[in-house]
Every structure is written in C-alpha cells, then in structure tokens.
Amino acid sequence: MVHFHAVIRLDGPDGSSQPPPPYATVAVLTKAARAAAAARVRVTVASDTVGERELSWGEQFDVREIAAFGADAEFTDQAVAACAAQYATKSADVSGTLGRALFCRPCQGRGATVLPHGTPLPCTACDSTGQARPLSRLAVARHVRRMIRTCWELGKLPEFAHLKLRKWAHMLGFRGHFSTKSRSHSTTLGALRAARRAWRTEQARVHSGLPESDPTTTLVVGRWDYLGSGYSPGVTLLAAHVRHRKQLERQFAAEGGC
C-alpha cells in the first residue's frame, strides 16, 4: 500500500498572473480527480517471474479544498506543509530506509568481475554476493527488508536492467526525491540551502561579536599553524615498503626476469 498526496492547482493560460476560467470550480476539479482515481492502470511486464500486475487506487481517497494561510478553515496551506513535513520525517526515520547503497562497488553488484578475455572472476570483496552488506543483517524493519530484497531480486532480471534496482535498493527502488515541486509556484532546494546557510552565518557572526559584513568589501580570515615536518610513522613505513618493492622489481629485471 502506497500513500500519495497531490496538490492540484489550475491557473489561467499565462500562469499564476491570470485567474482560472470561470468553469474551473472546486466541484469540477474534485469530480475530475475522482474520475481519474476510479480508472485503473494496468502495468504489463514481460517477465515469467513477475507476470502481469494491476495497480489501482484504494478505497481511501479524500479530496479537500486548501484554503489560504491564516483563513478560518479546517484545511489550510499551513496544514498541508505540516502534513508534508510529517511524512518526510516519517519516511526518513520510521520506515528505516538506508542512506547508503547496498551493492558492492568493486563488482557493481554483479558478484564477479569480467576479465579482458571474458572469464568471470568471483568478487572477493563481497564473497560473490554482490552486496556490500548482507541484506539479512540490515537494521531495518521486516517489511522494509522484504521490499529491499524484492528490489535486489528483480534487479538481476534483464528486462529490469534499465531501472537499476540493485543500485537503488536501499531507497526501495526509487531514484528521485520524496516530493515533487512545481517550477512556477514552489521554491527550490538550492534556495532553501542558501537561506539556511545565510541564517547560520549571521548567527555565527552575532555569537562571535563580529561586525556586520559590508557587501562592497571582502573579509579574509586566515591563520597558519605548524603541524610538523617529514612523514608520520605510518607514512614512513608505507614509503619504505614501496621503496623496497621498487628495488626488488629492478633487481628482478636486471637478472633477466620478464
């Protein structure tokens, strides 16, 4: 079962600068949404393992009008933002998805590397499993582990190779962001990061008692600290090993080795 939230907005032909046509009422949009949800979508895959699957909307389908911020209504845009934040944190915390890929990078999840003459060589990094970490030992919920294993098994089928399911098994096969945003009526993640960076910089300036920055000047803060001279003990041992190996190679070549 998948929970899906969508916000439908209808503007004029030139975007948000024009109002929608008079016939585009809330009742019309609600009727169109319910008609679209009632139509089932059939997804056919050419696989003897999976076969044909039919996906459709469930019985829980709720359409509500979103009022403007601050309006005396039950469902406002502030409530929508709170709901989206709740599901965002829930998907990153409760569901237990992982932050790193599960496929073995030396063999790219195949369990073996192919030599130049075509002979497969078992991967020693993952013991030929193709997994960087055993799926059975993942610290996730049982149903999440089952979905990860399903993505992993489907990833070996040739007809699903373009989906790269093994690469994205830690995200349950989904390669995108948890939310999609409108280009015309929404901000970007880059703008949010820039605002957060500016806010943290200002807080650090106030905490340190520094003067306000002047956009016409450049403040350069730098300091040199002496860390040491020469190699550290570990790097010295590594350099000695490399030097010794080079000497053996030159001696072997001088004695007629190939």
C-alpha positions as a Markdown table, in Angstrom:
| # | Residue | x | y | z |
|---|---|---|---|---|
| 1 | Met | 0.0 | 0.0 | 0.0 |
| 2 | Val | 1.3 | 3.4 | -1.0 |
| 3 | His | 0.2 | 6.8 | 0.4 |
| 4 | Phe | 0.1 | 9.5 | -2.2 |
| 5 | His | -0.6 | 13.2 | -1.7 |
| 6 | Ala | -1.1 | 15.6 | -4.6 |
| 7 | Val | -2.0 | 19.3 | -4.8 |
| 8 | Ile | -3.9 | 20.3 | -7.9 |
| 9 | Arg | -3.9 | 24.0 | -8.9 |
| 10 | Leu | -5.5 | 25.4 | -12.0 |
| 11 | Asp | -4.3 | 28.9 | -13.3 |
| 12 | Gly | -5.0 | 30.9 | -16.4 |
| 13 | Pro | -3.3 | 30.4 | -19.7 |
| 14 | Asp | -0.4 | 32.7 | -18.7 |
| 15 | Gly | 0.2 | 31.1 | -15.3 |
| 16 | Ser | -0.4 | 32.5 | -11.9 |
| 17 | Ser | -0.8 | 36.0 | -13.2 |
| 18 | Gln | -4.2 | 35.2 | -14.5 |
| 19 | Pro | -7.2 | 33.6 | -12.8 |
| 20 | Pro | -8.6 | 30.3 | -13.9 |
| 21 | Pro | -11.5 | 30.1 | -16.2 |
| 22 | Pro | -15.0 | 30.5 | -14.6 |
| 23 | Tyr | -15.9 | 26.9 | -15.1 |
| 24 | Ala | -12.9 | 25.6 | -13.1 |
| 25 | Thr | -14.6 | 25.4 | -9.8 |
| 26 | Val | -13.6 | 23.3 | -6.8 |
| 27 | Ala | -16.5 | 20.9 | -7.6 |
| 28 | Val | -15.2 | 20.4 | -11.2 |
| 29 | Leu | -11.7 | 19.7 | -10.0 |
| 30 | Thr | -13.0 | 17.3 | -7.4 |
| 31 | Lys | -15.1 | 15.4 | -9.9 |
| 32 | Ala | -12.1 | 15.2 | -12.3 |
| 33 | Ala | -9.8 | 13.9 | -9.6 |
| 34 | Arg | -12.3 | 11.2 | -8.5 |
| 35 | Ala | -12.9 | 10.2 | -12.2 |
| 36 | Ala | -9.1 | 9.8 | -12.7 |
| 37 | Ala | -8.7 | 7.8 | -9.5 |
| 38 | Ala | -11.6 | 5.4 | -10.4 |
| 39 | Ala | -9.8 | 4.4 | -13.7 |
| 40 | Arg | -7.5 | 1.5 | -13.1 |
| 41 | Val | -4.0 | 1.4 | -14.6 |
| 42 | Arg | -2.7 | -1.9 | -15.9 |
| 43 | Val | 1.1 | -2.4 | -15.9 |
| 44 | Thr | 2.3 | -5.3 | -18.0 |
| 45 | Val | 5.8 | -6.6 | -17.7 |
| 46 | Ala | 7.4 | -9.2 | -20.0 |
| 47 | Ser | 8.7 | -11.5 | -17.2 |
| 48 | Asp | 7.7 | -15.0 | -16.3 |
| 49 | Thr | 8.8 | -14.3 | -12.7 |
| 50 | Val | 6.5 | -11.3 | -12.1 |
| 51 | Gly | 3.8 | -11.7 | -14.7 |
| 52 | Glu | 1.0 | -9.1 | -15.1 |
| 53 | Arg | 0.2 | -6.8 | -12.2 |
| 54 | Glu | -2.7 | -4.4 | -11.9 |
| 55 | Leu | -2.4 | -1.2 | -9.8 |
| 56 | Ser | -5.4 | 0.9 | -8.8 |
| 57 | Trp | -6.4 | 3.5 | -6.2 |
| 58 | Gly | -7.6 | 2.1 | -2.9 |
| 59 | Glu | -10.8 | 2.9 | -1.1 |
| 60 | Gln | -9.2 | 5.7 | 0.9 |
| 61 | Phe | -9.5 | 8.7 | -1.5 |
| 62 | Asp | -10.0 | 12.1 | 0.1 |
| 63 | Val | -10.3 | 15.4 | -1.8 |
| 64 | Arg | -10.2 | 18.6 | 0.2 |
| 65 | Glu | -10.1 | 22.3 | -0.7 |
| 66 | Ile | -7.0 | 24.1 | 0.6 |
| 67 | Ala | -7.7 | 27.5 | 2.0 |
| 68 | Ala | -5.2 | 30.3 | 2.1 |
| 69 | Phe | -2.8 | 30.8 | 5.0 |
| 70 | Gly | -4.5 | 32.4 | 8.0 |
| 71 | Ala | -8.0 | 31.7 | 6.8 |
| 72 | Asp | -10.6 | 30.4 | 9.3 |
| 73 | Ala | -10.8 | 27.0 | 7.7 |
| 74 | Glu | -10.1 | 23.4 | 8.7 |
| 75 | Phe | -7.6 | 22.6 | 6.0 |
| 76 | Thr | -5.1 | 25.4 | 5.2 |
| 77 | Asp | -1.9 | 25.6 | 3.3 |
| 78 | Gln | -0.1 | 25.6 | 6.7 |
| 79 | Ala | -1.7 | 22.3 | 7.5 |
| 80 | Val | -0.6 | 20.9 | 4.1 |
| 81 | Ala | 3.0 | 22.0 | 4.9 |
| 82 | Ala | 2.8 | 20.3 | 8.3 |
| 83 | Cys | 1.5 | 17.1 | 6.8 |
| 84 | Ala | 4.3 | 17.0 | 4.2 |
| 85 | Ala | 6.9 | 17.6 | 6.9 |
| 86 | Gln | 5.4 | 14.7 | 8.9 |
| 87 | Tyr | 5.6 | 12.3 | 6.0 |
| 88 | Ala | 9.0 | 13.5 | 5.1 |
| 89 | Thr | 10.4 | 12.8 | 8.6 |
| 90 | Lys | 8.4 | 9.5 | 8.8 |
| 91 | Ser | 9.9 | 8.2 | 5.6 |
| 92 | Ala | 13.4 | 9.1 | 6.7 |
| 93 | Asp | 13.0 | 7.7 | 10.3 |
| 94 | Val | 10.2 | 5.3 | 10.9 |
| 95 | Ser | 10.4 | 3.4 | 7.6 |
| 96 | Gly | 14.0 | 2.7 | 8.2 |
| 97 | Thr | 15.4 | 3.2 | 4.7 |
| 98 | Leu | 19.2 | 3.4 | 4.4 |
| 99 | Gly | 21.4 | 6.2 | 3.4 |
| 100 | Arg | 24.0 | 4.2 | 1.5 |
| 101 | Ala | 23.8 | 1.9 | -1.5 |
| 102 | Leu | 23.9 | -1.8 | -0.8 |
| 103 | Phe | 25.6 | -3.0 | -4.0 |
| 104 | Cys | 29.3 | -3.9 | -3.9 |
| 105 | Arg | 31.2 | -1.2 | -5.8 |
| 106 | Pro | 34.2 | -3.3 | -7.0 |
| 107 | Cys | 31.9 | -5.7 | -8.9 |
| 108 | Gln | 29.0 | -3.2 | -9.3 |
| 109 | Gly | 26.6 | -5.7 | -7.6 |
| 110 | Arg | 27.2 | -8.5 | -10.1 |
| 111 | Gly | 29.2 | -10.7 | -7.7 |
| 112 | Ala | 32.0 | -11.1 | -10.2 |
| 113 | Thr | 34.3 | -9.1 | -12.4 |
| 114 | Val | 34.9 | -10.0 | -16.0 |
| 115 | Leu | 38.5 | -10.3 | -17.2 |
| 116 | Pro | 39.6 | -8.9 | -20.5 |
| 117 | His | 39.3 | -12.3 | -22.2 |
| 118 | Gly | 35.8 | -12.8 | -20.9 |
| 119 | Thr | 36.3 | -15.1 | -17.9 |
| 120 | Pro | 34.3 | -14.1 | -14.8 |
| 121 | Leu | 36.4 | -13.7 | -11.7 |
| 122 | Pro | 34.4 | -14.1 | -8.4 |
| 123 | Cys | 34.5 | -10.9 | -6.3 |
| 124 | Thr | 36.4 | -11.4 | -3.1 |
| 125 | Ala | 35.1 | -8.1 | -1.6 |
| 126 | Cys | 31.5 | -9.4 | -1.3 |
| 127 | Asp | 32.1 | -13.2 | -1.5 |
| 128 | Ser | 30.3 | -13.2 | -4.9 |
| 129 | Thr | 27.1 | -12.0 | -3.4 |
| 130 | Gly | 27.2 | -8.5 | -5.0 |
| 131 | Gln | 26.1 | -7.0 | -1.6 |
| 132 | Ala | 28.3 | -4.5 | 0.3 |
| 133 | Arg | 26.3 | -5.6 | 3.4 |
| 134 | Pro | 24.3 | -8.8 | 3.8 |
| 135 | Leu | 20.6 | -8.0 | 3.4 |
| 136 | Ser | 19.7 | -10.3 | 6.3 |
| 137 | Arg | 21.8 | -8.2 | 8.7 |
| 138 | Leu | 20.3 | -4.8 | 7.9 |
| 139 | Ala | 19.0 | -2.9 | 10.9 |
| 140 | Val | 15.6 | -2.2 | 9.3 |
| 141 | Ala | 12.0 | -3.3 | 9.8 |
| 142 | Arg | 11.0 | -6.7 | 8.5 |
| 143 | His | 8.7 | -5.3 | 5.7 |
| 144 | Val | 11.4 | -2.8 | 4.7 |
| 145 | Arg | 13.9 | -5.6 | 4.4 |
| 146 | Arg | 11.4 | -7.6 | 2.3 |
| 147 | Met | 11.0 | -4.7 | -0.1 |
| 148 | Ile | 14.8 | -4.2 | -0.3 |
| 149 | Arg | 15.2 | -7.9 | -1.1 |
| 150 | Thr | 12.5 | -7.8 | -3.7 |
| 151 | Cys | 14.3 | -4.9 | -5.5 |
| 152 | Trp | 17.5 | -6.9 | -5.3 |
| 153 | Glu | 16.0 | -10.0 | -6.8 |
| 154 | Leu | 14.2 | -8.0 | -9.6 |
| 155 | Gly | 17.4 | -6.2 | -10.3 |
| 156 | Lys | 19.0 | -9.3 | -11.8 |
| 157 | Leu | 16.3 | -9.8 | -14.4 |
| 158 | Pro | 17.4 | -8.4 | -17.8 |
| 159 | Glu | 14.1 | -6.8 | -18.5 |
| 160 | Phe | 14.5 | -4.6 | -15.4 |
| 161 | Ala | 18.2 | -3.7 | -16.0 |
| 162 | His | 17.3 | -0.1 | -17.1 |
| 163 | Leu | 15.7 | 0.5 | -13.6 |
| 164 | Lys | 19.0 | -0.1 | -11.8 |
| 165 | Leu | 17.1 | -1.6 | -8.9 |
| 166 | Arg | 20.2 | -3.1 | -7.2 |
| 167 | Lys | 21.8 | 0.3 | -7.2 |
| 168 | Trp | 18.7 | 1.9 | -5.6 |
| 169 | Ala | 17.6 | -1.0 | -3.4 |
| 170 | His | 18.4 | 1.0 | -0.3 |
| 171 | Met | 15.8 | 3.5 | -1.4 |
| 172 | Leu | 13.3 | 0.7 | -2.2 |
| 173 | Gly | 13.9 | 1.2 | -5.9 |
| 174 | Phe | 13.0 | 4.9 | -6.0 |
| 175 | Arg | 15.7 | 7.1 | -7.5 |
| 176 | Gly | 14.1 | 10.5 | -7.0 |
| 177 | His | 13.2 | 12.9 | -4.2 |
| 178 | Phe | 10.4 | 12.1 | -1.8 |
| 179 | Ser | 8.4 | 15.1 | -3.1 |
| 180 | Thr | 7.9 | 16.8 | -6.4 |
| 181 | Lys | 7.5 | 20.5 | -6.7 |
| 182 | Ser | 6.1 | 22.9 | -9.2 |
| 183 | Arg | 8.6 | 25.0 | -11.1 |
| 184 | Ser | 6.3 | 28.1 | -11.1 |
| 185 | His | 4.8 | 28.0 | -7.6 |
| 186 | Ser | 7.4 | 26.5 | -5.4 |
| 187 | Thr | 10.9 | 27.2 | -4.2 |
| 188 | Thr | 14.0 | 25.0 | -4.9 |
| 189 | Leu | 16.2 | 23.0 | -2.5 |
| 190 | Gly | 19.1 | 25.2 | -3.6 |
| 191 | Ala | 17.3 | 28.3 | -2.5 |
| 192 | Leu | 16.4 | 26.7 | 0.9 |
| 193 | Arg | 20.0 | 25.7 | 1.4 |
| 194 | Ala | 21.2 | 29.2 | 0.6 |
| 195 | Ala | 18.8 | 30.7 | 3.1 |
| 196 | Arg | 19.8 | 28.3 | 5.8 |
| 197 | Arg | 23.5 | 29.0 | 5.1 |
| 198 | Ala | 22.9 | 32.7 | 5.3 |
| 199 | Trp | 21.0 | 32.3 | 8.6 |
| 200 | Arg | 23.7 | 30.2 | 10.2 |
| 201 | Thr | 26.4 | 32.6 | 9.0 |
| 202 | Glu | 24.5 | 35.5 | 10.6 |
| 203 | Gln | 24.0 | 33.6 | 13.9 |
| 204 | Ala | 27.7 | 32.7 | 14.0 |
| 205 | Arg | 28.6 | 36.4 | 13.4 |
| 206 | Val | 26.4 | 37.6 | 16.2 |
| 207 | His | 27.7 | 34.9 | 18.6 |
| 208 | Ser | 31.3 | 35.8 | 17.8 |
| 209 | Gly | 30.7 | 39.6 | 18.2 |
| 210 | Leu | 31.9 | 40.4 | 14.6 |
| 211 | Pro | 30.8 | 43.5 | 12.8 |
| 212 | Glu | 28.2 | 43.3 | 10.1 |
| 213 | Ser | 29.6 | 42.4 | 6.7 |
| 214 | Asp | 29.9 | 45.0 | 4.0 |
| 215 | Pro | 29.0 | 43.7 | 0.6 |
| 216 | Thr | 31.5 | 46.1 | -1.0 |
| 217 | Thr | 34.4 | 44.6 | 0.8 |
| 218 | Thr | 35.9 | 41.1 | 1.3 |
| 219 | Leu | 36.8 | 39.9 | 4.7 |
| 220 | Val | 39.7 | 37.4 | 4.7 |
| 221 | Val | 40.3 | 35.4 | 7.8 |
| 222 | Gly | 43.3 | 33.1 | 7.8 |
| 223 | Arg | 45.8 | 31.5 | 10.1 |
| 224 | Trp | 48.9 | 29.3 | 9.6 |
| 225 | Asp | 49.6 | 26.6 | 12.2 |
| 226 | Tyr | 52.7 | 24.4 | 12.3 |
| 227 | Leu | 51.8 | 20.7 | 12.2 |
| 228 | Gly | 55.2 | 19.0 | 11.8 |
| 229 | Ser | 57.9 | 18.1 | 9.3 |
| 230 | Gly | 58.5 | 14.9 | 7.3 |
| 231 | Tyr | 56.5 | 11.8 | 7.2 |
| 232 | Ser | 54.4 | 10.5 | 10.0 |
| 233 | Pro | 55.3 | 7.0 | 11.4 |
| 234 | Gly | 52.7 | 5.3 | 9.3 |
| 235 | Val | 53.6 | 7.1 | 6.1 |
| 236 | Thr | 57.3 | 6.4 | 6.7 |
| 237 | Leu | 56.6 | 2.6 | 6.9 |
| 238 | Leu | 54.5 | 2.8 | 3.8 |
| 239 | Ala | 57.2 | 4.7 | 1.9 |
| 240 | Ala | 59.8 | 2.2 | 3.0 |
| 241 | His | 57.7 | -0.7 | 1.7 |
| 242 | Val | 57.2 | 1.0 | -1.7 |
| 243 | Arg | 60.9 | 1.7 | -2.0 |
| 244 | His | 61.8 | -1.9 | -1.1 |
| 245 | Arg | 59.3 | -3.2 | -3.7 |
| 246 | Lys | 60.8 | -1.0 | -6.4 |
| 247 | Gln | 64.3 | -2.3 | -5.6 |
| 248 | Leu | 63.1 | -5.9 | -5.9 |
| 249 | Glu | 61.5 | -5.1 | -9.3 |
| 250 | Arg | 64.7 | -3.5 | -10.6 |
| 251 | Gln | 66.7 | -6.4 | -9.3 |
| 252 | Phe | 64.4 | -8.9 | -10.9 |
| 253 | Ala | 64.5 | -7.1 | -14.3 |
| 254 | Ala | 68.3 | -7.0 | -14.1 |
| 255 | Glu | 68.5 | -10.7 | -13.6 |
| 256 | Gly | 66.6 | -11.4 | -16.8 |
| 257 | Gly | 63.1 | -11.6 | -15.4 |
| 258 | Cys | 60.1 | -10.7 | -17.6 |
